[in-house]
Amino acid sequence: MEKLMADLKAQIIEQLNLQEVAPESIGNDQSLFSKEGLGLDSIDALELIVLLQQHYNLRIANPEQGPQIFQSVRTMATYITANQTVQA
């Protein structure tokens, strides 16, 4: 799980073009969308959905799950771990 969270941090920075943010500066439980956290917005949420599709072959079936899934790096990692199928 730790490696997955580290990978996610790097992928979020790359996907959202956040060069001014270092992966180690993002806390595992830090809010991604609050002003105290990364301060992401709805456009960034769409980019995170694309990230899950491209890197983990996951689609969010129920859009109402989005706020829970994208609350923090840890909640994203938990979702990926619970929903990713083994790829051959």
N, C-alpha and C positions, 0 to 999 in steps of 0.2 A: 504494500500500500504506500510506503514511503517513496519508493521509486516512481510509482504512478503519479503521486502528488507532485514530485519534482519535475517529472516529464510534463504534466499538465501546466505547471507554472511557466515553463519555457514555451509551450505551445500557445498559451494564452497571450504571452508577450509578443510572440511572432504573429499570431493571427490578428491581434488587435493593434499591431504596430506601436507597441509601447516601449520604444527603445530607452526611454528615460527611467524605466522600472527594472530593477534587478530581481531575478527570480527569488533570491534569498530574502528580499524585502517584503514578499507576499507571504503572509501567515496562512497556515493550513486552514484555520478557522476564521480568517478575516473575511468580512463581508465584501462581496465583489461589487455590489451595487450601491451601497450607502456612501455618503460623503466621507465618513470615517474610514471606509475601506478604499477600494480602487475607484469608486465613483463611476462605474460603468453605466451605460444607458441602454435603451431598448434596441438601438442599432447594434451595440456590442452583444446583446443577448442573441440576436440573429447570427452574429459571427460565431458565438459559442456553440450554437446549434449546428452550424456548418462544421466546426471543429470536431464535434462528436461524430458527425457523419463521415468525415474524411479520415480521421485518425482511428476511430473505433468502430466504424460501421454500425452506429447506433442511431435510431430515429426516435424522437420523443412522440409517442402515440397520443398522449393526452397533454395538450398545451397548458392545462391548469397545473401540471407537475413542474413546469419551468421554474417558478420561484423557489421551490424546494430544492430542485436539482442544482440550480446555479447560485445557491446561497453562498457557497464558499468552495475552495479547492477540495476540501475534504468531502463535501456533499457530492461534488462532481465525481470524485474518485469512487465513492461508495456506489453511486448510480452505475458507473462503468463496470465496476467489479460485479455487481448484482445482475447486470443485464447483458454483458458481453458474452457471446458464444465463442467456443473454442474454434479458431480458424485453422483449417488444414493447410 
